[in-house]
Amino acid sequence: MTELTESTLRHNYWCFLWHTGFLALASSFMDVDTVMPSMVAEAGGGAFHIGLLVTIMLGGSSVSQILFASYLHNRRYKKKFLLLGINLRILALAGLAGLFFTLEDFAGGECVWLILALVSLFSFSGAFANISYVDMMGKLVSKDRRKSLLSLKQVIYSLGILVSAIAAYRVISLYEVPKTYELLFLFASLFLLTASFGFWRLHEIASTGEPTRRFMDFMRVIKREVRENRQLRNYLLIISTLGDALGIMAFLVLYAKENFLPMYDMQVGRMLILKIIGAVITGSALFYFSKRFRYGILLYITAGLALSIPLLVIFSASYTLFLFTFFIGGVLSAVYIVSMDGILLEISTMKNRAIYAGAAGAGSIIPASFSMFSGWLIHAHGFNAFFMLFMAIILCSLVFIKKLNCRK
């Protein structure tokens, strides 16, 4: 197919929404902010393992995008690579379900490392798929529909994830470890499999761009783009600073386990529900105001929310108020994702979108390093030191948000 008709554009629009809906149903069963860190903590993992988990899930996988982008940039058609990445993610989730099914003793060092290995496969295959996903969304959805799609995706995702959060909460409440995680990841793999059907139905056109034969050629192209495009530079610096905000929720789960142990086992499900409610309300509001909001304003809101979380934890001993930080985390995540995805689509073109997606992965080097360092910092100096450093980095992001000067 060489061009997209209006009917094809509508078809692709609904294919992306199909994937979003079923991905949402899968997401609560494999939530990176609650289920994943809780699983590692229950298996005997400590601050180091939680830090490594966050590094893999939120940072390391994104850094690998620069390697994947150098390969995928030269591929005019990317649908098959998108499907390959998604299918590997399904395999990883099914592997986690199978691991818990065969385990006799859940807690143990070997178990923690097996979990992290499967989580690595899940994360890196997601990074591989994301390069093609960003490229295909940019070229298969008309520019005037992007804000609508991104906002409606957030609404559908939030509503779907609320339904799955209630179901996941029931699983967590009714079953004991490790049966809990066996069922959680079994359902996650089945829903993600169903979500992939949307991508099978996409009608793709060829990408155009400057070909690169070697990885170093690709790196030179990225270096040139970063040097010449001020918007891209500031975008990457925002990822490097404000992107740290996405990792704080996993450490709050560890904080709850260490400081509110009598209530911890009963509250993991509630943490998840509160986070999802925050995302649902935010997604609905963004969709309603999709023609009026500006991405730059959303980034300032994200920074303000990120700063409020450690302040609430430090200055309040109330467990109820602590739980409220997960609601804030849901709002923060929804606002950050919509704004950063939208900005990436706006500052890139069909010729360089895969390059920019790879560069965005390179921008995640600092968040990846910060998550790993945070695990050591918490272990050595406690949570207050971590919160202070976290707030300092978020404050730095305000400089780059102002320089981005995003007018859309």
ZATOR-954231 format. One record per residue (C-alpha): y, x, z. Coordinates in Angstrom, 3 decimals. Example, Ala and Ser with C-alpha at 12.3 -4.5 7.8 and 13.67 -1.06 7.14 Angstrom:
# ZATOR-954231
PT         c2         c1         c3
PT     -4.500     12.300      7.800
PT     -1.060     13.670      7.140
This chain:
# ZATOR-954231
PT         c2         c1         c3
PT      0.000      0.000      0.000
PT      3.370      1.464     -1.064
PT      5.799     -1.138      0.321
PT      5.893     -3.832      2.953
PT      6.583     -7.467      2.134
PT      8.107     -9.901      4.625
PT      4.694    -11.453      5.286
PT      3.177     -8.010      5.879
PT      5.963     -7.123      8.308
PT      5.261    -10.330     10.258
PT      1.525     -9.571     10.184
PT      2.044     -6.069     11.590
PT      4.465     -7.437     14.205
PT      1.731     -9.727     15.572
PT     -0.910     -6.988     15.359
PT      1.168     -4.845     17.710
PT      1.592     -7.806     20.057
PT     -2.187     -8.476     20.016
PT     -2.793     -4.896     21.146
PT     -0.093     -5.217     23.808
PT     -1.617     -8.378     25.272
PT     -5.133     -7.037     25.713
PT     -3.905     -3.598     26.755
PT     -2.023     -5.406     29.524
PT     -5.216     -7.134     30.646
PT     -6.862     -3.712     30.831
PT     -4.002     -1.908     32.535
PT     -4.260     -3.254     36.095
PT     -7.929     -2.277     36.209
PT     -6.966      1.344     35.434
PT     -3.434      1.443     36.907
PT     -2.156      5.026     37.073
PT      0.129      4.388     40.055
PT     -2.336      2.635     42.390
PT     -5.951      2.394     41.204
PT     -6.256      5.956     39.888
PT     -4.731      7.786     42.898
PT     -6.527      5.448     45.324
PT     -9.809      6.276     43.584
PT     -9.186     10.025     43.917
PT     -8.082      9.678     47.568
PT    -11.164      7.574     48.424
PT    -13.357     10.202     46.755
PT    -12.047     12.830     49.163
PT     -9.125     14.163     47.139
PT     -5.956     15.382     48.842
PT     -2.368     16.103     47.823
PT     -3.496     18.834     45.398
PT     -5.892     16.494     43.578
PT     -3.290     13.694     43.463
PT     -0.778     16.165     42.034
PT     -3.304     17.273     39.441
PT     -4.062     13.642     38.578
PT     -0.375     12.848     38.057
PT      0.035     16.027     36.007
PT     -2.822     14.975     33.728
PT     -1.834     11.313     33.452
PT      1.934     11.538     33.099
PT      2.672     15.096     32.034
PT     -0.191     17.191     30.713
PT     -1.280     14.601     28.179
PT      2.280     14.308     26.857
PT      2.626     18.081     26.542
PT     -0.490     18.103     24.378
PT      1.305     15.786     21.929
PT      3.074     18.783     20.449
PT     -0.305     20.227     19.414
PT     -1.517     16.908     18.053
PT      1.774     16.271     16.251
PT      1.493     19.533     14.316
PT     -1.806     18.275     12.896
PT     -0.876     14.621     12.384
PT      2.552     15.295     10.887
PT      0.931     16.314      7.586
PT     -1.226     13.168      7.408
PT      0.407     10.497      5.262
PT     -1.858      7.790      6.674
PT     -2.432      7.771     10.428
PT     -4.344      4.563     11.146
PT     -7.742      6.258     11.383
PT     -6.373      8.819     13.850
PT     -4.869      6.040     15.958
PT     -8.268      4.333     16.088
PT    -10.011      7.610     16.933
PT     -7.742      8.139     19.934
PT     -8.170      4.556     21.154
PT    -11.962      4.705     20.839
PT    -12.100      7.926     22.863
PT    -10.078      6.207     25.594
PT    -12.576      3.343     25.635
PT    -15.409      5.867     25.899
PT    -13.712      7.602     28.861
PT    -13.281      4.312     30.746
PT    -16.884      3.350     30.086
PT    -17.861      6.815     31.339
PT    -15.994      6.223     34.618
PT    -17.761      2.881     35.053
PT    -21.096      4.583     34.379
PT    -20.280      7.380     36.833
PT    -19.690      4.943     39.680
PT    -22.783      2.952     38.728
PT    -25.013      6.018     39.128
PT    -23.351      7.479     42.235
PT    -25.142      7.332     45.561
PT    -22.518      9.225     47.571
PT    -18.985      8.408     46.424
PT    -17.083     11.036     48.410
PT    -17.560     14.670     47.476
PT    -15.994     17.583     45.646
PT    -18.183     17.216     42.567
PT    -17.252     13.541     42.282
PT    -13.521     14.310     42.355
PT    -13.825     16.846     39.546
PT    -15.988     14.535     37.419
PT    -13.379     11.830     37.828
PT    -10.597     14.223     36.811
PT    -12.586     15.352     33.765
PT    -13.003     11.767     32.521
PT     -9.374     10.982     33.313
PT     -8.429     14.039     31.223
PT    -10.380     12.690     28.241
PT     -8.691      9.322     28.717
PT     -5.207     10.853     28.908
PT     -5.458     13.416     26.111
PT     -6.991     10.916     23.700
PT     -4.116      8.584     24.562
PT     -1.656     11.352     23.712
PT     -3.448     11.891     20.397
PT     -3.236      8.164     19.612
PT      0.410      7.915     20.666
PT      1.652     10.189     17.852
PT      0.227      7.826     15.255
PT      1.303      4.765     17.252
PT      4.973      5.804     17.331
PT      4.941      6.722     13.636
PT      3.298      3.459     12.612
PT      5.531      1.264     14.762
PT      8.582      2.930     13.259
PT      7.510      2.422      9.659
PT      5.612     -0.883      9.915
PT      8.202     -2.895     11.874
PT     11.619     -3.565     10.357
PT     14.586     -1.975     12.130
PT     16.239     -5.300     12.956
PT     13.110     -6.441     14.822
PT     12.539     -3.369     16.980
PT     14.526     -4.427     20.057
PT     12.914     -7.846     19.872
PT      9.447     -6.307     19.538
PT      9.955     -3.791     22.351
PT     11.306     -6.480     24.676
PT      8.686     -9.094     23.746
PT      5.998     -6.438     24.153
PT      7.279     -5.851     27.669
PT      7.167     -9.600     28.448
PT      3.637    -10.021     27.101
PT      2.548     -6.802     28.765
PT      4.034     -7.862     32.087
PT      2.489    -11.349     32.011
PT     -0.890     -9.985     30.933
PT     -0.809     -7.287     33.559
PT      0.057     -9.879     36.229
PT     -3.059    -11.865     35.314
PT     -5.186     -8.725     35.364
PT     -3.574     -7.572     38.623
PT     -4.709    -10.787     40.330
PT     -8.210    -10.259     38.925
PT     -8.201     -6.593     39.978
PT     -7.008     -7.605     43.445
PT     -9.989     -9.962     43.726
PT    -12.381     -7.194     42.699
PT    -10.852     -4.800     45.244
PT    -11.071     -7.482     47.959
PT    -14.631     -8.654     47.287
PT    -16.518     -5.420     46.636
PT    -17.064     -2.138     48.438
PT    -16.552      1.362     47.053
PT    -17.969      2.571     44.641
PT    -18.897     -0.870     43.219
PT    -15.173     -1.670     43.128
PT    -14.400      1.122     40.676
PT    -17.487      0.480     38.589
PT    -16.286     -3.077     37.892
PT    -12.617     -2.113     37.485
PT    -13.330      0.419     34.752
PT    -15.970     -1.727     33.062
PT    -13.427     -4.527     32.624
PT    -10.773     -2.018     31.542
PT    -13.008     -0.623     28.789
PT    -13.891     -4.108     27.473
PT    -10.270     -5.267     27.345
PT     -9.136     -2.035     25.679
PT    -11.892     -2.473     23.083
PT    -10.560     -5.951     22.324
PT     -6.996     -4.593     22.160
PT     -8.050     -2.082     19.482
PT     -8.850     -4.923     17.083
PT     -5.098     -5.327     16.533
PT     -4.910     -1.813     15.117
PT     -7.886     -2.392     12.840
PT     -5.847     -5.186     11.198
PT     -2.640     -3.177     10.598
PT     -1.447     -2.789      7.005
PT     -0.176      0.764      6.643
PT      2.114      2.512      4.165
PT      2.268      6.264      3.612
PT      4.545      8.439      5.732
PT      6.948     10.916      4.155
PT      8.080     14.184      5.626
PT      8.390     17.929      5.301
PT      4.830     19.364      5.201
PT      3.886     22.235      7.498
PT      0.778     24.346      6.984
PT      0.512     26.162     10.307
PT      1.314     25.400     13.908
PT      4.088     28.010     13.997
PT      5.673     26.402     10.917
PT      5.656     23.115     12.801
PT      7.244     24.749     15.848
PT      9.999     26.178     13.657
PT     10.699     22.678     12.321
PT     10.944     21.343     15.883
PT     13.220     24.224     16.893
PT     15.502     23.461     13.949
PT     15.603     19.735     14.766
PT     16.414     20.399     18.426
PT     19.151     22.867     17.447
PT     20.755     20.548     14.875
PT     20.334     17.175     16.586
PT     22.335     16.845     19.802
PT     20.826     13.423     20.501
PT     17.309     14.845     20.403
PT     18.298     17.672     22.788
PT     19.676     15.252     25.345
PT     16.705     12.919     24.901
PT     14.333     15.770     25.760
PT     16.419     16.764     28.777
PT     16.293     13.158     30.034
PT     12.497     13.209     29.743
PT     12.459     16.492     31.667
PT     14.471     15.048     34.557
PT     14.401     11.245     34.692
PT     10.773     11.331     33.516
PT      9.820     12.623     36.971
PT     10.493      9.116     38.289
PT      7.272      7.807     36.750
PT      5.178     10.068     38.978
PT      6.515      9.092     42.377
PT      4.416      5.938     42.837
PT      1.128      7.859     42.958
PT      2.477     10.004     45.793
PT      3.567      6.862     47.635
PT     -0.069      5.726     47.618
PT     -0.987      9.008     49.327
PT      1.948      8.516     51.734
PT      0.570      5.094     52.667
PT     -2.892      6.514     53.287
PT     -1.512      9.199     55.603
PT      1.089      7.103     57.455
PT     -0.213      3.522     57.423
PT     -3.972      4.102     57.563
PT     -4.929      0.932     59.521
PT     -3.312     -1.208     56.796
PT     -4.013      0.986     53.776
PT     -7.384     -0.405     52.672
PT     -6.028     -3.963     52.620
PT     -2.804     -3.095     50.780
PT     -3.774     -1.249     47.570
PT     -4.152     -4.575     45.798
PT     -0.785     -5.764     47.142
PT      0.907     -2.569     45.986
PT     -0.429     -3.272     42.507
PT      0.674     -6.930     42.556
PT      4.201     -6.060     43.710
PT      4.573     -3.422     41.015
PT      3.454     -5.897     38.353
PT      5.777     -8.660     39.582
PT      8.678     -6.227     39.242
PT      7.625     -5.408     35.681
PT      7.181     -9.100     34.768
PT     10.658    -10.094     35.958
PT     12.228     -7.086     34.258
PT     10.362     -7.575     30.975
PT     11.423    -11.218     30.817
PT     15.057    -10.331     31.498
PT     15.071     -7.590     28.847
PT     13.607     -9.938     26.257
PT     16.187    -12.626     27.058
PT     19.031    -10.118     26.701
PT     17.413     -8.078     23.882
PT     20.439     -8.510     21.593
PT     22.928     -7.546     24.284
PT     21.583     -4.642     26.345
PT     22.225     -0.992     25.533
PT     19.646      1.725     26.060
PT     22.147      4.026     27.764
PT     22.912      1.428     30.462
PT     19.182      0.971     31.044
PT     18.833      4.707     31.688
PT     21.550      4.581     34.369
PT     19.720      1.661     35.983
PT     16.483      3.668     35.913
PT     18.149      6.587     37.684
PT     19.613      4.308     40.355
PT     16.236      2.695     41.025
PT     14.549      6.109     41.190
PT     17.031      7.286     43.823
PT     16.570      4.131     45.910
PT     12.807      4.589     46.394
PT     12.807      7.799     48.505
PT     15.893      6.616     50.402
PT     14.073      3.452     51.483
PT     11.019      5.456     52.560
PT     13.038      8.076     54.475
PT     15.400      5.755     56.322
PT     13.094      2.851     57.104
PT      9.919      2.789     59.165
PT      9.162     -0.772     58.058
PT      5.858     -1.113     56.215
PT      7.133     -4.289     54.542
PT     10.101     -2.392     53.128
PT      7.761      0.409     52.071
PT      5.707     -2.104     50.065
PT      8.940     -3.276     48.406
PT      9.260      0.178     46.803
PT      6.308     -0.751     44.593
PT      8.280     -3.749     43.323
PT     11.146     -1.360     42.549
PT      8.642      0.954     40.855
PT      7.578     -1.878     38.535
PT     11.198     -2.568     37.566
PT     11.837      1.152     37.057
PT      8.791      1.639     34.849
PT      9.613     -1.329     32.606
PT     13.255     -0.317     32.132
PT     12.413      3.346     31.467
PT      9.694      2.580     28.909
PT     11.779      0.105     26.901
PT     14.828      2.388     26.840
PT     13.029      5.641     25.996
PT     10.794      4.068     23.338
PT     13.805      2.390     21.755
PT     15.911      5.551     21.751
PT     13.109      7.560     20.135
PT     12.820      5.024     17.306
PT     16.589      4.989     16.815
PT     17.183      8.754     16.683
PT     14.209      9.448     14.383
PT     13.365      8.519     10.793
PT     10.169      7.974      8.833
PT     10.352     11.641      7.762
PT     10.545     13.167     11.223
PT      9.154     10.564     13.642
PT      5.861     12.420     14.258
PT      7.862     15.618     14.836
PT     10.107     13.891     17.369
PT      7.107     12.340     19.135
PT      5.609     15.819     19.436
PT      8.905     17.187     20.724
PT      8.979     14.390     23.298
PT      5.639     15.684     24.534
PT      7.162     19.142     24.918
PT      9.916     17.550     26.997
PT      7.231     16.477     29.476
PT      6.443     20.078     30.452
PT      8.808     19.904     33.438
PT      7.506     16.520     34.725
PT      3.972     17.868     34.378
PT      4.855     21.012     36.298
PT      6.813     19.026     38.874
PT      3.850     16.757     39.610
PT      1.577     19.739     40.151
PT      4.182     21.521     42.275
PT      4.773     18.318     44.273
PT      1.159     18.243     45.414
PT      1.570     21.746     46.871
PT      5.029     20.956     48.290
PT      3.784     17.875     50.152
PT      0.811     19.780     51.524
PT      2.945     22.734     52.660
PT      6.226     21.128     53.753
PT      5.694     17.384     53.963
PT      7.012     14.348     52.136
PT     10.691     14.725     53.109
PT     10.969     18.020     51.215
PT      9.383     16.353     48.191
PT     11.783     13.398     48.357
PT     14.838     15.674     48.571
PT     13.794     17.707     45.533
PT     12.946     14.525     43.633
PT     16.408     13.043     44.234
PT     18.116     16.280     43.179
PT     16.296     16.229     39.840
PT     17.117     12.552     39.242
PT     20.805     13.268     39.920
PT     20.682     15.983     37.235
PT     19.480     13.396     34.710
PT     22.821     11.550     34.973
PT     24.540     14.438     33.161
PT     22.197     14.177     30.167
PT     22.348     10.369     30.066
PT     26.131     10.607     29.761
PT     25.856     13.243     27.002
PT     23.326     11.151     25.069
PT     26.110      8.644     24.352
PT     23.663      6.036     23.092
PT     25.575      3.207     21.387
PT     22.614      0.857     20.863
